[in-house]
Amino acid sequence: MKPSKRQSELKVTLATGAITALVYPAAAPGIGAALILGHGAGAGQDSRFMVDTSRALSNLGLDLVTFNFPYTEQGRRIPDRAPLLEACYRSTIETVRREVVTARRHLFIGGKSMGGRIATNVAAADSELPIEGLVLLGYPLHPPGRPEQRRDKHLPSIQRPMLIVQGGRDAFGTPAELEPILA
């Protein structure tokens, strides 16, 4: 999907090449904050969910930035391993802080499903990361049907506010499953 008149492209340089980010500028008047959202495993930043969510949040006054992970940028379906996805997310944070003025003041990170999990990994690994909080849209707590295979050990170490929007019938984890972890 090509950027609309309100969007602009941003190139993010990685050790392994480059990816494309899309900047959805805040509708005036903006609130002076930026949010980076990583996409889920099955669809890139041009998915209907990512585009609609980004437009809606930018219309509410946030500078919104989405990006493709390398495997998506290269047209592959299988996600790269977590270390490469995390390095990509860190490079995106650095680029956005340099190029998007509001991100220098108030920056939040997050994502849809896998993108949110990678954002939490990055935040847990670096307590000095220049972010104010996380926004997670459908956190993948465990694979569907396998609640014993939890992906939550790192969550308590995140010393930033987290907003988690989770569906009550989400096969990757319900609000009831997340609540005791984050309480």
Contact map, one row per residue, 1 for C-alpha under 8 A:
111000000000000000000000000000000000000000000100000000000000000000000000000000000000000000000000000000000000000000000000000000000000000000000000000000000000000000000000000000000000000
111100000000000000000000000000000000000000000000000000000000000000000000000000000000000000000000000000000000000000000000000000000000000000000000000000000000000000000000000000000000000
111111111000000000000100000000000000000000000000000000000000000000000000000000000000000000000000000000000000000000000000000000000000000000000000000000000000000000000000000000000000000
011111110000000000000000000000000000000000000000000000000000000000000000000000000000000000000000000000000000000000000000000000000000000000000000000000000000000000000000000000000000000
001111110000000000000000000000000000000000000000000000000000000000000000000000000000000000000000000000000000000000000000000000000000000000000000000000000000000000000000000000000000000
001111110000000000000001100000000000000000000000000000000000000000000000000000000000000000000000000000000000000000000000000000000000000000000000000000000000000000000000000000000000000
001111111000000000000111100000000000000000000000000000000000000000000000000000000000000000000000000000000000000000000000000000000000000000000000000000000000000000000000000000000000000
001111111100000000000111000000000000000000000000000000000000000000000000000000000000000000000000000000000000000000000000000000000000000000000000000000000000000000000000000000000000000
001000111110000000011110000000000000000000000000000000000000000000000000000000000000000000000000000000000000000000000000000000000000000000000000000000000000000000000000000000000000000
000000011111000000011110000000000000000000000000000000000000000000000000000000000000000000000000000000000000000000000000000000000000000000000000000000000000000000000000000000000000000
000000001111100001111000000000000000000000000000000000000000000000000000000000000000000000000000000000000000000000000000000000000000000000000000000000000000000000000000000000000000000
000000000111110001111000000000000000000000000000000000000000000000000000000000000000000000110010000000000000000000000000000000000000000000000000000000000000000000000000000000000000000
000000000011111011100000000000000000000000000000000000000000000000000000000000000000000000100000000000000000000000000000000000000000000000000000000000000000000000000000000000000000000
000000000001111111100000000000000000000000000000000000000000000000000000000000000000001100100000000000000000000000000000000000000000000000000000000000000000000000000000000000000000000
000000000000111111000000000000000000000000000000000000000000000000000000000000000000000000000000000000000000000000000000000000000000000000000000000000000000000000000000000000000000000
000000000000011111000000000000000000000000000000000000000000000000000000000000000000000000000000000000000000000000000000000000000000000000000000000000000000000000000000000000000000000
000000000000111111100000000000000000000000000000000000000000000000000000000000000000000000000000000000000000000000000000000000000000000000000000000000000000000000000000000000000000000
000000000011111111110000000000000000000000000000000000000000000000000100000000000000000000000000000000000000000000000000000000000000000000000000000000000000000000000000000000000000000
000000000011110011111000000000000000000000000000000000000000000000111100100000000000000000000000000000000000000000000000000000000000000000000000000000000000000000000000000000000000000
000000001111000001111100000000000000000000000000000000000000000000110000100000000000000000000000000000000000000000000000000000000000000000000000000000000000000000000000000000000000000
000000001111000000111110000000000000000000000000000000000000000011110000000000000000000000010000000000000000000000000000000000000000000000000000000000000000000000000000000000000000000
001000111100000000011111000000000000000000000000000000000000000011100000000000000000000000000000000000000000000000000000000000000000000000000000000000000000000000000000000000000000000
000000111100000000001111100000000000000000000000000000000000001111000000000000000000000000000000000000000000000000000000000000000000000000000000000000000000000000000000000000000000000
000001110000000000000111110000000000000000000000000001100100001110000000000000000000000000000000000000000000000000000000000000000000000000000000000000000000000000000000000000000000000
000001100000000000000011111000000000000000000000000000000100011100000000000000000000000000000000000000000000000000000000000000000000000000000000000000000000000000000000000000000000000
000000000000000000000001111111100000000000000000000000001111111100000000000000000000000000000000000000000000000000000000000000000000000000000000000000000000000000000000000000000000000
000000000000000000000000111111000000000000000000000000000111110000000000000000000000000000000000000000000000000000000000000000000000000000000000000000000000000000000000000000000000000
000000000000000000000000011111000000000000000000000000000000100000000000000000000000000000000000000000000000000000000000000000000000000000000000000000000000000000000000000000000000000
000000000000000000000000011111100000000000000000000000000000100000000000000000000000000000000000000000000000000000000000000000000000000000000000000000000000000000000000000000000000000
000000000000000000000000011111111000000000000000000000000001111000000000000000000000000000000000000000000000000000000000000000000000000000000000000000000000000000000000000000000000000
000000000000000000000000010011111000000000000000000000000000110000000000000000000000000000000000000000000000000000000000000000000000000000000000000000000000000000000000000000000000000
000000000000000000000000000001111100000000000000000000000000111000000000000000000000000000000000000001001100000000000000000000000000000000000000000000000000000000000000000000000000000
000000000000000000000000000001111110000000000000000000000000011000000000000000000000000000000000000001101111000000000000000000000000000000000000000000000000000000000000000000000000000
000000000000000000000000000000011111000000000000000000000000011110000000000000000000000000000000000101100111000000000000000000000000000000000000000000000000000000000000000000000000000
000000000000000000000000000000001111100000000000000000000000011110000000000000000000000000000000000000100011110000000000000000000000000000000000000000000000000000000000000000000000000
000000000000000000000000000000000111110000000000000000000000000111000000000000000000000000001000000000000011111000000000000000000000000000000000000000000000000000000000000000000000000
000000000000000000000000000000000011111000000000000000000000000111100000000000000000000000000000000000000000111100110000000000000000000000000000000000000000000000000000000000000000000
000000000000000000000000000000000001111100001000000000000000000001111000000000000000000010000000000000000000011101110010000000000000000000000000000000000000000000000000000000000000000
000000000000000000000000000000000000111110111000010000000000000001111000000000000000000000000000000000000000001111110000000000000000000000000000000000000000000000000000000000000000000
000000000000000000000000000000000000011111110000000000000000000000000000000000000000000000000000000000000000001111110000000000000000000000000000000000000000000000000000000000000000000
000000000000000000000000000000000000001111110000000000000000000000000000000001100000000000000000000000000000000011100000000000000000000000000000000000000000000000000000000000000000000
000000000000000000000000000000000000000111110000000000000000000000000000000010000000000000000000000000000000000000000000000000000000000000000000000000000000000000000000000000000000000
000000000000000000000000000000000000001111111110000000000000000000000001000000000000000000000000000000000000000000000000000000000000000000000000000000000000000000000000000000000000000
000000000000000000000000000000000000001111111110010000000000000000111001000000000000000000000000000000000000000000000000000000000000000000000000000000000000000000000000000000000000000
000000000000000000000000000000000000011000111110011000000000000001110000000000000000000000000000000000000000000000000000000000000000000000000000000000000000000000000000000000000000000
100000000000000000000000000000000000000000111111011000000000000000000000000000000000000000000000000000000000000000000000000000000000000000000000000000000000000000000000000000000000000
000000000000000000000000000000000000000000111111111000000000000000000000000000000000000000000000000000000000000000000000000000000000000000000000000000000000000000000000000000000000000
000000000000000000000000000000000000000000000111111100000000000000000000000000000000000000000000000000000000000000000000000000000000000000000000000000000000000000000000000000000000000
000000000000000000000000000000000000000000000011111110000000000000000000000000000000000000000000000000000000000000000000000000000000000000000000000000000000000000000000000000000000000
000000000000000000000000000000000000001000011111111111000000000001000000000000000000000000000000000000000000000000000000000000000000000000000000000000000000000000000000000000000000000
000000000000000000000000000000000000000000001111111111100000000000000000000000000000000000000000000000000000000000000000000000000000000000000000000000000000000000000000000000000000000
000000000000000000000000000000000000000000000001111111110000000000000000000000000000000000000000000000000000000000000000000000000000000000000000000000000000000000000000000000000000000
000000000000000000000000000000000000000000000000111111111000000000000000000000000000000000000000000000000000000000000000000000000000000000000000000000000000000000000000000000000000000
000000000000000000000001000000000000000000000000011111111100000111000000000000000000000000000000000000000000000000000000000000000000000000000000000000000000000000000000000000000000000
000000000000000000000001000000000000000000000000001111111110000000000000000000000000000000000000000000000000000000000000000000000000000000000000000000000000000000000000000000000000000
000000000000000000000000000000000000000000000000000111111111000000000000000000000000000000000000000000000000000000000000000000000000000000000000000000000000000000000000000000000000000
000000000000000000000000010000000000000000000000000011111111110100000000000000000000000000000000000000000000000000000000000000000000000000000000000000000000000000000000000000000000000
000000000000000000000001111000000000000000000000000001111111111100000000000000000000000000000000000000000000000000000000000000000000000000000000000000000000000000000000000000000000000
000000000000000000000000011000000000000000000000000000111111110000000000000000000000000000000000000000000000000000000000000000000000000000000000000000000000000000000000000000000000000
000000000000000000000000011001000000000000000000000000011111110000000000000000000000000000000000000000000000000000000000000000000000000000000000000000000000000000000000000000000000000
000000000000000000000000011111110000000000000000000000001111111000000000000000000000000000000000000000000000000000000000000000000000000000000000000000000000000000000000000000000000000
000000000000000000000000111001111110000000000000000000001111111100000000000000000000000000000000000000000000000000000000000000000000000000000000000000000000000000000000000000000000000
000000000000000000000011110001011110000000000000000000000100111110000000000000000000000000000000000001000000000000000000000000000000000000000000000000000000000000000000000000000000000
000000000000000000000011110000000111100000000000000001001100011111000000000000000000000000000000000000000000000000000000000000000000000000000000000000000000000000000000000000000000000
000000000000000000001111000000000111100000000000000001000000001111100000000000000000000000000001000000000000000000000000000000000000000000000000000000000000000000000000000000000000000
000000000000000000001110000000000001111000001000010001000000000111110000000000000000000000000000000000000000000000000000000000000000000000000000000000000000000000000000000000000000000
000000000000000000111100000000000000111000011000000000000000000011111000000000000000000000010000000000000000000000000000000000000000000000000000000000000000000000000000000000000000000
000000000000000000111000000000000000011000011000000000000000000001111111100000000000000000000000000000000000000000000000000000000000000000000000000000000000000000000000000000000000000
000000000000000000100000000000000000011000010000000000000000000000111111100000000000100110000000000000000000000000000000000000000000000000000000000000000000000000000000000000000000000
000000000000000001100000000000000000000000000000000000000000000000011111110000010000100100000000000000000000000000000000000000000000000000000000000000000000000000000000000000000000000
000000000000000000000000000000000000000000000000000000000000000000011111111111110000000000000000000000000000000000000000000000000000000000000000000000000000000000000000000000000000000
000000000000000000000000000000000000000000110000000000000000000000011111111110100000000000000000000000000000000000000000000000000000000000000000000000000000000000000000000000000000000
000000000000000000110000000000000000000000000000000000000000000000011111111100000000000000000000000000000000000000000000000000000000000000000000000000000000000000000000000000000000000
000000000000000000000000000000000000000000000000000000000000000000000111111100000000000000000000000000000000000000000000000000000000000000000000000000000000000000000000000000000000000
000000000000000000000000000000000000000000000000000000000000000000000011111110000000000000000000000000000000000000000000000000000000000000000000000000000000000000000000000000000000000
000000000000000000000000000000000000000000000000000000000000000000000011111111100000000000000000000000000000000000000000000000000000000000000000000000000000000000000000000000000000000
000000000000000000000000000000000000000001000000000000000000000000000011001111100000000000000000000000000000000000000000000000000000000000000000000000000000000000000000000000000000000
000000000000000000000000000000000000000010000000000000000000000000000010000111110000000000000000000000000000000000000000000000000000000000000000000000000000000000000000000000000000000
000000000000000000000000000000000000000010000000000000000000000000000011000111111000000000000000000000000000000000000000000000000000000000000000000000000000000000000000000000000000000
000000000000000000000000000000000000000000000000000000000000000000000110000001111101100000000000000000000000000000000000000000000000000000000000000000000000000000000000000000000000000
000000000000000000000000000000000000000000000000000000000000000000000000000000111111100000000000000000000000000000000000000000000000000000000000000000000000000000000000000000000000000
000000000000000000000000000000000000000000000000000000000000000000000000000000011111110000000000000000000000000000000100000000000000000000000000000000000000000000000000000000000000000
000000000000000000000000000000000000000000000000000000000000000000000000000000001111111000000000000000000000000000000000000000000000000000000000000000000000000000000000000000000000000
000000000000000000000000000000000000000000000000000000000000000000000000000000011111111100000000000000000000000000000000000000000000000000000000000000000000000000000000000000000000000
000000000000000000000000000000000000000000000000000000000000000000001100000000011111111110000000000000000000000000000100000000000000000000000000000000000000000000000000000000000000000
000000000000000000000000000000000000000000000000000000000000000000000000000000000111111111000000000000000000000000000110110000000000000000000000000000000000000000000000000000000000000
000000000000010000000000000000000000000000000000000000000000000000000000000000000011111111100000000000000000000000000000000000000000000000000000000000000000000000000000000000000000000
000000000000010000000000000000000000000000000000000000000000000000001100000000000001111111110000000000000000000000000000000000000000000000000000000000000000000000000000000000000000000
000000000000000000000000000000000000010000000000000000000000000000001000000000000000111111111000000000000000000000000110010000000000000000000000000000000000000000000000000000000000000
000000000000000000000000000000000000000000000000000000000000000000000000000000000000011111111100000000000000000000000000010000000000000000000000000000000000000000000000000000000000000
000000000001110000000000000000000000000000000000000000000000000000000000000000000000001111111110000000000000000000000000000000000000000000000000000000000000000000000000000000000000000
000000000001000000001000000000000000000000000000000000000000000000100000000000000000000111111111000000000000000000000000000000000000000000000000000000000000000000000000000000000000000
000000000000000000000000000000000001000000000000000000000000000000000000000000000000000011111111100000000000000000000000000000000000000000000000000000000000000000000000000000000000000
000000000000000000000000000000000000000000000000000000000000000000000000000000000000000001111111110000000000000000000000000000000000000000000000000000000000000000000000000000000000000
000000000001000000000000000000000000000000000000000000000000000000000000000000000000000000111111111000000000000000000000000000000000000000000000000000000000000000000000000000000000000
000000000000000000000000000000000000000000000000000000000000000010000000000000000000000000011111111100100000000000000000000000000000000000000000000000000000000000000000000000000000000
000000000000000000000000000000000000000000000000000000000000000000000000000000000000000000001111111110110010000000000000000000000000000000000000000000000000000000000000000000000000000
000000000000000000000000000000000000000000000000000000000000000000000000000000000000000000000111111110010000000000000000000000000000000000000000000000000000000000000000000000000000000
000000000000000000000000000000000000000000000000000000000000000000000000000000000000000000000011111110000000000000000000000000000000000000000000000000000000000000000000000000000000000
000000000000000000000000000000000100000000000000000000000000000000000000000000000000000000000001111111110000000000000000000000000000000000000000000000000000000000000000000000000000000
000000000000000000000000000000000000000000000000000000000000000000000000000000000000000000000000111111111000000000000000000000000000000000000000000000000000000000000000000000000000000
000000000000000000000000000000011100000000000000000000000000001000000000000000000000000000000000000111111110000000000000000000000000000000000000000000000000000000000000000000000000000
000000000000000000000000000000001110000000000000000000000000000000000000000000000000000000000001100111111110000000000000000000000000000000000000000000000000000000000000000000000000000
000000000000000000000000000000000000000000000000000000000000000000000000000000000000000000000000110111111110000000000000000000000000000000000000000000000000000000000000000000000000000
000000000000000000000000000000011000000000000000000000000000000000000000000000000000000000000000000011111110000000000000000000000000000000000000000000000000000000000000000000000000000
000000000000000000000000000000011100000000000000000000000000000000000000000000000000000000000000000001111111000000000000000000000011000000000000000000000000000000000000000000000000000
000000000000000000000000000000001111000000000000000000000000000000000000000000000000000000000000100001111111100000000000000000000111100000000000000000000000000000000000000000000000000
000000000000000000000000000000001111000000000000000000000000000000000000000000000000000000000000000000000111110000000000000000000011111000000000000000000000000000000000000000000000000
000000000000000000000000000000000011100000000000000000000000000000000000000000000000000000000000000000000011111000000010000000000010111000000000000000000000000000000000000000000000000
000000000000000000000000000000000011110000000000000000000000000000000000000000000000000000000000000000000001111100111011000000000000011110000000000000000000000000000000000000000000000
000000000000000000000000000000000001111100000000000000000000000000000000000000000000000000000000000000000000111111111010000000000000001110000000000000000000000000000000000000000000000
000000000000000000000000000000000000111100000000000000000000000000000000000000000000000000000000000000000000011111110000000000000000000111100000000000000000000000000000000000000000000
000000000000000000000000000000000000001110000000000000000000000000000000000000000000000000000000000000000000001111111000000000000000000111110000000000000000000000000000000000000000000
000000000000000000000000000000000000011110000000000000000000000000000000000000000000000000000000000000000000001111111100000000000000000000110000000000000000000000000000000000000000000
000000000000000000000000000000000000111110000000000000000000000000000000000000000000000000000000000000000000011111111110000000000000000000000000000000000000000000000000000000000000000
000000000000000000000000000000000000111100000000000000000000000000000000000000000000000000000000000000000000011111111111000000000000001111100000000000000000000000000000000000000000000
000000000000000000000000000000000000000000000000000000000000000000000000000000000000000000000000000000000000011011111111100000000000000100110000000000000000000000000000000000000000000
000000000000000000000000000000000000000000000000000000000000000000000000000000000100110010000000000000000000000001111111110000000000000000000000000000000000000000000000000000000000000
000000000000000000000000000000000000010000000000000000000000000000000000000000000000010010000000000000000000111000111111111000000000010000000000000000000000000000000000000000000000000
000000000000000000000000000000000000000000000000000000000000000000000000000000000000000000000000000000000000010000011111111100000000010000000000000000000110010000000000000000000000000
000000000000000000000000000000000000000000000000000000000000000000000000000000000000010000000000000000000000000000001111111110000000000000000000000000000100000000000000000000000000000
000000000000000000000000000000000000000000000000000000000000000000000000000000000000010011000000000000000000000000000111111111000000000000000000000000000000000000000000000000000000000
000000000000000000000000000000000000000000000000000000000000000000000000000000000000000000000000000000000000000000000011111111101000000000000000000000000000010000000000000000000000000
000000000000000000000000000000000000000000000000000000000000000000000000000000000000000000000000000000000000000000000001111111100000000000000000000000000110111000000000000000000000000
000000000000000000000000000000000000000000000000000000000000000000000000000000000000000000000000000000000000000000000000111111100000000000000000000000000000000000000000000000000000000
000000000000000000000000000000000000000000000000000000000000000000000000000000000000000000000000000000000000000000000000011111111000000000000000000000000000000000000000000000000000000
000000000000000000000000000000000000000000000000000000000000000000000000000000000000000000000000000000000000000000000000001111111000000000000000000000000000011000000000000000000000000
000000000000000000000000000000000000000000000000000000000000000000000000000000000000000000000000000000000000000000000000000001111100000000000000000000000000000000000000000000000000000
000000000000000000000000000000000000000000000000000000000000000000000000000000000000000000000000000000000000000000000000001001111110000000000000000000000000000000000000000000000000000
000000000000000000000000000000000000000000000000000000000000000000000000000000000000000000000000000000000010000000000000000000011111000000000000000000000000000000000000000000000000000
000000000000000000000000000000000000000000000000000000000000000000000000000000000000000000000000000000000111100000000000000000001111100000000000000000000000000000000000000000000000000
000000000000000000000000000000000000000000000000000000000000000000000000000000000000000000000000000000000111000000000000000000000111110000000000000000000000000110000000000000000000000
000000000000000000000000000000000000000000000000000000000000000000000000000000000000000000000000000000000011100000000000000000000011111000000000000000000000000111100000000000000000000
000000000000000000000000000000000000000000000000000000000000000000000000000000000000000000000000000000000001110000000011000000000001111100000000000000000000000111100000000000000000000
000000000000000000000000000000000000000000000000000000000000000000000000000000000000000000000000000000000001111000010000000000000000111110000000000000000000000001111000000000000000000
000000000000000000000000000000000000000000000000000000000000000000000000000000000000000000000000000000000000011110011000000000000000011111100000000000000000000001111000000000000000000
000000000000000000000000000000000000000000000000000000000000000000000000000000000000000000000000000000000000011110010000000000000000001111100000000000000000000000011100000000000000000
000000000000000000000000000000000000000000000000000000000000000000000000000000000000000000000000000000000000000110010000000000000000000111110000000000000000000000011110010100000000000
000000000000000000000000000000000000000000000000000000000000000000000000000000000000000000000000000000000000000111011000000000000000000111111000000000000000000000011100000110000000000
000000000000000000000000000000000000000000000000000000000000000000000000000000000000000000000000000000000000000011001000000000000000000001111110000000100000000000000000000110000000000
000000000000000000000000000000000000000000000000000000000000000000000000000000000000000000000000000000000000000000000000000000000000000000111110001001110000000000000000000110000100000
000000000000000000000000000000000000000000000000000000000000000000000000000000000000000000000000000000000000000000000000000000000000000000011111011111100000000000000000000110000000000
000000000000000000000000000000000000000000000000000000000000000000000000000000000000000000000000000000000000000000000000000000000000000000011111111011000000000000000000001100000000000
000000000000000000000000000000000000000000000000000000000000000000000000000000000000000000000000000000000000000000000000000000000000000000000111111000000000000000000000001110000000000
000000000000000000000000000000000000000000000000000000000000000000000000000000000000000000000000000000000000000000000000000000000000000000000011111000000000000000000000001100000000000
000000000000000000000000000000000000000000000000000000000000000000000000000000000000000000000000000000000000000000000000000000000000000000000111111110000000000000000000000000000000000
000000000000000000000000000000000000000000000000000000000000000000000000000000000000000000000000000000000000000000000000000000000000000000001111111111000000000000000000000010000000000
000000000000000000000000000000000000000000000000000000000000000000000000000000000000000000000000000000000000000000000000000000000000000000000100011111000000000000000000000000000000000
000000000000000000000000000000000000000000000000000000000000000000000000000000000000000000000000000000000000000000000000000000000000000000000110011111100000000000000000000000000000000
000000000000000000000000000000000000000000000000000000000000000000000000000000000000000000000000000000000000000000000000000000000000000000001110001111111000000000000000000000000000000
000000000000000000000000000000000000000000000000000000000000000000000000000000000000000000000000000000000000000000000000000000000000000000011100000011111100000000000000000000000000000
000000000000000000000000000000000000000000000000000000000000000000000000000000000000000000000000000000000000000000000000000000000000000000001000000001111111000000000000000000000000100
000000000000000000000000000000000000000000000000000000000000000000000000000000000000000000000000000000000000000000000000000000000000000000000000000001111111000000000000000000000000000
000000000000000000000000000000000000000000000000000000000000000000000000000000000000000000000000000000000000000000000001100100000000000000000000000000111111110000000000000000000000000
000000000000000000000000000000000000000000000000000000000000000000000000000000000000000000000000000000000000000000000001000100000000000000000000000000011111110000000000000000000000110
000000000000000000000000000000000000000000000000000000000000000000000000000000000000000000000000000000000000000000000000000000000000000000000000000000011111111000000000000000000000110
000000000000000000000000000000000000000000000000000000000000000000000000000000000000000000000000000000000000000000000000000100000000000000000000000000000111111000000000000000000000000
000000000000000000000000000000000000000000000000000000000000000000000000000000000000000000000000000000000000000000000001001100100000000000000000000000000111111100000000000000000000000
000000000000000000000000000000000000000000000000000000000000000000000000000000000000000000000000000000000000000000000000000100100000000000000000000000000001111110000000000000000000000
000000000000000000000000000000000000000000000000000000000000000000000000000000000000000000000000000000000000000000000000000000000001110000000000000000000000011111000000000000000000000
000000000000000000000000000000000000000000000000000000000000000000000000000000000000000000000000000000000000000000000000000000000001110000000000000000000000001111100000000000000000000
000000000000000000000000000000000000000000000000000000000000000000000000000000000000000000000000000000000000000000000000000000000000111100000000000000000000000111110000000000000000000
000000000000000000000000000000000000000000000000000000000000000000000000000000000000000000000000000000000000000000000000000000000000111100000000000000000000000011111000000000000000000
000000000000000000000000000000000000000000000000000000000000000000000000000000000000000000000000000000000000000000000000000000000000001111100000000000000000000001111100000000000000000
000000000000000000000000000000000000000000000000000000000000000000000000000000000000000000000000000000000000000000000000000000000000001111100000000000000000000000111110000000000000000
000000000000000000000000000000000000000000000000000000000000000000000000000000000000000000000000000000000000000000000000000000000000000011100000000000000000000000011111010011100000000
000000000000000000000000000000000000000000000000000000000000000000000000000000000000000000000000000000000000000000000000000000000000000001000000000000000000000000001111110001100000000
000000000000000000000000000000000000000000000000000000000000000000000000000000000000000000000000000000000000000000000000000000000000000000000000000000000000000000000111110001100000000
000000000000000000000000000000000000000000000000000000000000000000000000000000000000000000000000000000000000000000000000000000000000000000000000000000000000000000000011111011000000000
000000000000000000000000000000000000000000000000000000000000000000000000000000000000000000000000000000000000000000000000000000000000000001000000000000000000000000000111111111000000000
000000000000000000000000000000000000000000000000000000000000000000000000000000000000000000000000000000000000000000000000000000000000000000000011100000000000000000000000111111000000000
000000000000000000000000000000000000000000000000000000000000000000000000000000000000000000000000000000000000000000000000000000000000000001111111100000000000000000000000011111000000000
000000000000000000000000000000000000000000000000000000000000000000000000000000000000000000000000000000000000000000000000000000000000000000111101001000000000000000000100111111101100000
000000000000000000000000000000000000000000000000000000000000000000000000000000000000000000000000000000000000000000000000000000000000000000000000000000000000000000000111111111111100000
000000000000000000000000000000000000000000000000000000000000000000000000000000000000000000000000000000000000000000000000000000000000000000000000000000000000000000000111000011111110000
000000000000000000000000000000000000000000000000000000000000000000000000000000000000000000000000000000000000000000000000000000000000000000000000000000000000000000000000000001111111000
000000000000000000000000000000000000000000000000000000000000000000000000000000000000000000000000000000000000000000000000000000000000000000000000000000000000000000000000000011111111100
000000000000000000000000000000000000000000000000000000000000000000000000000000000000000000000000000000000000000000000000000000000000000000001000000000000000000000000000000011111111110
000000000000000000000000000000000000000000000000000000000000000000000000000000000000000000000000000000000000000000000000000000000000000000000000000000000000000000000000000000111111111
000000000000000000000000000000000000000000000000000000000000000000000000000000000000000000000000000000000000000000000000000000000000000000000000000000000000000000000000000000011111111
000000000000000000000000000000000000000000000000000000000000000000000000000000000000000000000000000000000000000000000000000000000000000000000000000000010011000000000000000000001111111
000000000000000000000000000000000000000000000000000000000000000000000000000000000000000000000000000000000000000000000000000000000000000000000000000000000011000000000000000000000111111
000000000000000000000000000000000000000000000000000000000000000000000000000000000000000000000000000000000000000000000000000000000000000000000000000000000000000000000000000000000011111
